[in-house]
């Protein structure tokens, strides 16, 4: 009996850990978040570092392309607008999480999906209560799709960077072949099943990212600026792509509640100079200078990733690019893990228990890895891929779910307010941005395929 209790406790802990890991999005951000308010241990600086790392990545390197599409002034305005909405909705999530926890008198801090589900269940509007039973799964799988989308973007980043690097040594290879060459490295990353093997890779990924950012800033701030820099957009039809890229750059909302549950003092997270506000300001201080200086330096020639504009004939640049490739590969392992965990758990729940769980686990990982590879090779355009992921899942997680949850919960508390009005504006922005983004990106992808086919 005692053994059964211990096993049940261990299984529950593992289940909680899997949910926390999945919603964090990045395994390295912190150890598995504690599930009770009694064991909060993370300090301000540690939580801040985790938060910043969760909001920077390939999307930051695409800011030059975003500024190329919308021009310096318009892109800056839209970037600030999306940033304000993101910060607002992150605060909404933490507030709702606390209210839900208090109403349920639970020790365990609710996750993203739990917060949305219970906000819907507690609403006095029937429309919210009807869909409350399914909304958690919708949120959960949006996070899953986002993870797989990030993995596909990472593969594409590695492939395009390696392709340009090989070109400097007179090896002209198409992108699909280069992606095929990278598969052994990606497969190794996908096969890592233990957190203790994956988490240390974060140090290398962080070092590579910092090195890349410093190198990009050095080159973009040196020498003459481009003459063809615009201050506004050139084509209306490209603006949804810019919106999608910007949304992709704010990819860390799934990390907010796990970090909020872990920090030792809630006020240090949500106060005026707390982790949330200070971290998002820091993220903007990276995105804006990188994008504006990158576009100002290379103008209409700026690439979908600023690393592609670096002089690849310089040995220092080649070393930095190799470091970035290795760092992004490490990030792939970190982003891939939660997707593998949730799919394995679902299959085991439906068809298990498995006689050979390790064989099933590795098989599932290989299949998921092949899916991300096929997605990357099918849409070999980094900017369009990032924008498409941003327009679909990132918009839903960052804008739609928090705003709907707030509307549902405020309905219970009665009355309309500025907050309700802002939620409606957020949802309207999300719907317009998502619909136009999906249409614009799928159209651009189709045209790119048609052009490649005609050239081939």
Buried (B, 14 or more C-beta within 10 A) or exposed (E): EEEEEEEEEEEEEEEBBBBBBBBBBBBBBBBBBBBEEEEBEBEBEBBBBBBBBBBBBBBBBBBBBBBBBBBBEBBBEBBEEBBEBBBBBBBBBBBBBBBBBEEEEBEBBBBBBBBBBBBBBBBEEEEBBEBBEEBBEBBBBBBBBBBBBBBBBBBBBBBBBBBBBBEBEEEEBEBEEBBBBBBEBBBEBBBBBEBEEBBEBBEBBBBBBEBBBEBBBEBBEEEEBEEEBBEEBEEEBBBBBBBBBBBBBBBBBBBBBBBBBBBBEBEBBBEEEBBBBBBBEBBBEBBBBBBBBBBBBBBEEBBBBBBBBBEBEEEEBBEBBBBBBBBBBBBBBBBBBBBBBBBBBBBBEEEEEEEEEEEBBBEBBBEBBBBBBEBBBEBBBBBBBBBBBBBBBBBBBBBBBBBBBBBBBBBBEEEEEEBBEBBEEBBEBBEEBBEBBBEBBBBBBEEBBEEEEEEE
